[in-house]
């Protein structure tokens, strides 16, 4: 993936309040984000946000933090997280160049 696309992707990830300072988001490193998301005691809002972004990054990969489940995430998230998710999920964002 080109650097320009990665930058755009990172800008979208940090819109989730729980990912703003997450390890692996800025600079983008999906393996580090996956590790960060799997830490014991990780906040559920952050876990679901990380799962969503990692799935968008590579939906065919089996991430250690688990698979994103929209129904469960929406029940867990506050309004800010839901708003970001709905905005990103309903847009036709293409990250690859």
Phi, psi and omega per residue, in radians:
X1 nan 2.422 -3.129
X2 -1.255 2.698 -3.123
X3 -1.021 -0.680 -3.140
X4 -1.055 -0.747 3.131
X5 -1.185 -0.663 3.087
X6 -1.098 -0.711 3.123
X7 -1.081 -0.770 3.109
X8 -1.098 -0.719 3.119
X9 -1.101 -0.782 3.123
X10 -1.078 -0.707 3.115
X11 -1.069 -0.596 3.097
X12 -1.291 -0.708 -3.126
X13 -1.086 -0.729 -3.084
X14 -1.264 -0.133 3.047
X15 -1.173 -0.460 3.037
X16 -1.278 2.098 -3.109
X17 -0.942 -0.646 -3.090
X18 -1.318 -0.207 3.118
X19 -1.843 -0.048 -3.043
X20 -0.946 -0.622 -3.126
X21 -2.114 0.376 -3.119
X22 -1.238 2.475 3.068
X23 -1.148 2.288 3.117
X24 1.708 -0.114 3.129
X25 -1.523 -0.813 -3.104
X26 -2.342 1.857 -0.006
X27 -1.273 2.731 -3.045
X28 -1.144 2.172 3.053
X29 -2.607 1.660 -3.041
X30 -1.056 -0.550 3.117
X31 -1.171 -0.725 3.103
X32 -1.179 -0.673 3.083
X33 -1.105 -0.733 3.103
X34 -1.053 -0.801 3.090
X35 -1.062 -0.779 3.137
X36 -1.041 -0.752 -3.086
X37 -1.190 -0.435 -3.088
X38 -1.590 -0.005 3.134
X39 -1.069 2.469 3.135
X40 -1.038 2.344 3.111
X41 1.446 0.144 -3.140
X42 -1.055 2.369 3.091
X43 -0.994 2.359 -3.083
X44 -1.101 -0.617 3.107
X45 -1.066 -0.752 -3.139
X46 -1.178 -0.728 3.139
X47 -1.027 -0.828 -3.128
X48 -1.182 -0.647 3.099
X49 -1.138 -0.742 3.107
X50 -1.107 -0.769 3.112
X51 -1.017 -0.747 3.138
X52 -1.078 -0.847 -3.104
X53 -1.171 -0.688 3.120
X54 -1.160 -0.646 3.083
X55 -1.126 -0.694 3.102
X56 -1.153 -0.584 3.138
X57 -1.190 -0.831 -3.120
X58 -2.673 1.633 -3.061
X59 -1.247 -0.310 -3.122
X60 -1.572 -0.086 -3.099
X61 -1.615 2.525 3.114
X62 -1.618 1.668 -3.104
X63 -1.300 2.504 3.140
X64 -1.072 -0.585 -3.095
X65 -1.282 -0.165 3.093
X66 1.859 3.052 -3.103
X67 -1.544 2.499 3.107
X68 -1.314 2.256 3.071
X69 -2.147 1.859 -3.032
X70 -0.997 -0.778 -3.096
X71 -1.022 -0.770 -3.127
X72 -1.218 -0.760 -3.131
X73 -1.064 -0.795 -3.105
X74 -1.078 -0.635 3.097
X75 -1.172 -0.537 -3.079
X76 -1.492 -0.632 -3.011
X77 -1.264 2.676 2.976
X78 -1.453 3.093 -3.075
X79 -1.063 -0.636 -3.138
X80 -1.107 -0.816 3.114
X81 -1.107 -0.725 3.128
X82 -1.082 -0.728 -3.135
X83 -1.078 -0.806 3.122
X84 -1.074 -0.821 3.136
X85 -1.004 -0.876 -3.104
X86 -1.097 -0.665 3.112
X87 -1.114 -0.806 -3.121
X88 -1.279 -0.681 -3.087
X89 -1.240 -0.483 -3.092
X90 -1.692 -0.052 3.089
X91 -1.563 2.839 3.116
X92 -1.734 0.928 -3.121
X93 -1.232 2.325 3.062
X94 -2.131 2.107 -3.069
X95 -1.570 -0.484 -3.118
X96 -1.346 2.609 -3.131
X97 -1.300 nan nan
